Structures are given as structure tokens and as C-alpha cells.
Amino acid sequence: MHLYSFEKLEVWKDSINLTVLIYNFTKAFPDEEKFGLTSQMRRSSVSISSNYS
């Protein structure tokens, strides 16, 4: 597997792990939060790792 330079960064790896944690954590949120807080938290966690690439 080819690694891009940002994939070698520990901070990028940590941000991917954070995203996985956020997705798992927000699974337990109520359905009425699906398009509110859940969506916002998930998008913001993905944004962190995206800004390194």
C-alpha cells in the first residue's frame, strides 16, 4: 500500500482514530439528533483529517 506523506504523520493517524471514536459514540445518540448534533460532530471530525491531506 502506497503511503502519502500526510499518512505518515502521527497527528493524521490520531485524527482518523478520533473520527472512528466519534462515529461509534454518536451511534448511541437519539434518532432526533441524526441530522443535528450527530451530523455536525461527524462532519467536523472528518474535517480534521481532511485538512492534513
Backbone as a printed PyTorch tensor [residue, N CA C, xyz], in Angstrom:
tensor([[[  0.8450,  -1.1830,   0.0000],
         [  0.0000,   0.0000,   0.0000],
         [  0.8840,   1.2370,   0.0000]],

        [[  0.5980,   2.1270,  -0.8950],
         [  1.3710,   3.3670,  -1.0060],
         [  0.9050,   4.3620,   0.0420]],

        [[  1.8440,   4.9260,   0.7730],
         [  1.5120,   5.9410,   1.7650],
         [  1.8550,   7.3200,   1.2290]],

        [[  0.9000,   8.2100,   1.3460],
         [  1.1760,   9.6120,   1.0490],
         [  1.8880,  10.2060,   2.2520]],

        [[  2.5510,  11.3180,   2.0620],
         [  3.3520,  11.8830,   3.1500],
         [  2.5120,  12.2130,   4.3920]],

        [[  1.2840,  12.6790,   4.1930],
         [  0.4640,  13.0210,   5.3560],
         [  0.0290,  11.7650,   6.1190]],

        [[ -0.0300,  10.6130,   5.4510],
         [ -0.4340,   9.3790,   6.1190],
         [  0.6220,   8.8800,   7.0990]],

        [[  1.8120,   9.4230,   7.0180],
         [  2.8850,   9.0520,   7.9320],
         [  2.8410,   9.8890,   9.2100]],

        [[  2.0920,  10.9520,   9.2120],
         [  2.0280,  11.8520,  10.3610],
         [  1.2010,  11.2370,  11.4890]],

        [[  1.7480,  11.2840,  12.6880],
         [  1.0290,  10.7650,  13.8540],
         [ -0.2610,  11.5480,  14.0980]],

        [[ -0.2200,  12.8430,  13.8720],
         [ -1.4050,  13.6600,  14.1140],
         [ -2.5270,  13.2730,  13.1470]],

        [[ -2.1770,  12.8890,  11.9250],
         [ -3.1920,  12.4420,  10.9610],
         [ -3.7870,  11.1040,  11.4160]],

        [[ -2.9260,  10.1930,  11.8700],
         [ -3.3990,   8.8980,  12.3650],
         [ -4.3130,   9.0730,  13.5730]],

        [[ -3.9380,   9.9970,  14.4560],
         [ -4.7660,  10.2790,  15.6290],
         [ -6.1240,  10.8510,  15.2290]],

        [[ -6.1300,  11.6940,  14.1980],
         [ -7.3970,  12.2800,  13.7630],
         [ -8.3160,  11.2240,  13.1480]],

        [[ -7.7530,  10.2270,  12.4850],
         [ -8.5530,   9.1180,  11.9520],
         [ -9.1460,   8.3160,  13.1100]],

        [[ -8.3310,   8.0570,  14.1130],
         [ -8.8280,   7.3400,  15.3000],
         [ -9.9240,   8.1260,  16.0010]],

        [[ -9.7800,   9.4390,  16.0760],
         [-10.8080,  10.2850,  16.6740],
         [-12.1150,  10.1750,  15.8850]],

        [[-12.0200,  10.1700,  14.5730],
         [-13.2100,  10.0490,  13.7360],
         [-13.9360,   8.7360,  14.0020]],

        [[-13.1890,   7.6590,  14.1120],
         [-13.7940,   6.3580,  14.4080],
         [-14.4880,   6.4000,  15.7690]],

        [[-13.8260,   7.0010,  16.7610],
         [-14.4300,   7.1240,  18.0900],
         [-15.7210,   7.9440,  18.0450]],

        [[-15.7030,   9.0490,  17.3210],
         [-16.8830,   9.9110,  17.2200],
         [-18.0400,   9.1600,  16.5610]],

        [[-17.7480,   8.4390,  15.4730],
         [-18.8020,   7.6630,  14.8050],
         [-19.3950,   6.6260,  15.7470]],

        [[-18.5460,   5.9250,  16.4770],
         [-19.0450,   4.9190,  17.4200],
         [-19.8250,   5.5580,  18.5630]],

        [[-19.3510,   6.6700,  19.0550],
         [-20.0060,   7.3770,  20.1580],
         [-21.3830,   7.9030,  19.7420]],

        [[-21.4630,   8.4530,  18.5440],
         [-22.7220,   9.0720,  18.1150],
         [-23.7620,   8.0430,  17.6700]],

        [[-23.3800,   6.7880,  17.5200],
         [-24.3660,   5.7390,  17.2200],
         [-25.4100,   5.6320,  18.3180]],

        [[-25.0180,   5.9650,  19.5400],
         [-25.9130,   5.8510,  20.6880],
         [-26.8180,   7.0740,  20.8560]],

        [[-26.6280,   8.1040,  20.0380],
         [-27.4600,   9.3000,  20.1450],
         [-28.8850,   8.9930,  19.6910]],

        [[-29.8480,   9.7280,  20.2020],
         [-31.2380,   9.5200,  19.7920],
         [-31.4470,   9.8420,  18.3080]],

        [[-32.4520,   9.2160,  17.7170],
         [-32.7290,   9.4190,  16.2970],
         [-33.0240,  10.8770,  15.9520]],

        [[-33.6060,  11.6100,  16.8700],
         [-33.9290,  13.0110,  16.5670],
         [-32.6860,  13.8870,  16.4270]],

        [[-31.5450,  13.3770,  16.8550],
         [-30.2830,  14.1020,  16.7020],
         [-29.5320,  13.7080,  15.4320]],

        [[-30.0930,  12.8060,  14.6470],
         [-29.4020,  12.2810,  13.4730],
         [-28.9370,  13.3740,  12.5260]],

        [[-29.7670,  14.3710,  12.2730],
         [-29.4100,  15.4360,  11.3470],
         [-28.9870,  16.7090,  12.0690]],

        [[-28.8530,  16.6370,  13.3590],
         [-28.4190,  17.7900,  14.1330],
         [-27.0200,  17.6050,  14.6560]],

        [[-26.9370,  17.3190,  15.9230],
         [-25.6560,  17.2070,  16.6060],
         [-24.8050,  16.0620,  16.0570]],

        [[-25.4290,  14.9190,  15.7810],
         [-24.6840,  13.7720,  15.2600],
         [-23.9860,  14.1160,  13.9540]],

        [[-24.7210,  14.6910,  13.0370],
         [-24.1660,  15.0520,  11.7350],
         [-23.0350,  16.0600,  11.8780]],

        [[-23.2420,  17.0520,  12.7190],
         [-22.2280,  18.0890,  12.8950],
         [-20.9480,  17.5260,  13.5010]],

        [[-21.0790,  16.6670,  14.4920],
         [-19.8980,  16.0790,  15.1290],
         [-19.1360,  15.1890,  14.1550]],

        [[-19.8570,  14.4170,  13.3640],
         [-19.2060,  13.5290,  12.4070],
         [-18.4930,  14.3190,  11.3160]],

        [[-19.1650,  15.3180,  10.7790],
         [-18.5390,  16.1220,   9.7180],
         [-17.3170,  16.8620,  10.2220]],

        [[-17.3810,  17.3740,  11.4410],
         [-16.2260,  18.1070,  11.9710],
         [-15.0440,  17.1830,  12.2400]],

        [[-15.3140,  15.9560,  12.6760],
         [-14.1990,  15.0300,  12.9160],
         [-13.5430,  14.6050,  11.6020]],

        [[-14.3200,  14.4210,  10.5550],
         [-13.7660,  14.0930,   9.2390],
         [-12.9630,  15.2710,   8.7020]],

        [[-13.4110,  16.4620,   8.9870],
         [-12.7450,  17.6680,   8.5100],
         [-11.3190,  17.7810,   9.0600]],

        [[-11.1090,  17.3260,  10.2730],
         [ -9.7830,  17.4210,  10.8830],
         [ -8.7550,  16.6680,  10.0500]],

        [[ -9.0360,  15.4050,   9.7470],
         [ -8.0870,  14.6170,   8.9480],
         [ -8.0110,  15.0980,   7.5140]],

        [[ -9.0960,  15.6090,   6.9890],
         [ -9.1060,  16.1030,   5.6030],
         [ -8.2030,  17.3090,   5.4300]],

        [[ -8.0320,  18.0880,   6.4600],
         [ -7.1990,  19.2800,   6.3590],
         [ -5.7010,  18.9630,   6.3280]],

        [[ -5.3320,  17.7170,   6.6220],
         [ -3.9210,  17.3100,   6.5320],
         [ -3.5760,  16.7640,   5.1630]],

        [[ -4.5680,  16.3750,   4.3860],
         [ -4.2830,  15.7610,   3.0840],
         [ -4.2080,  16.7880,   1.9820]]])
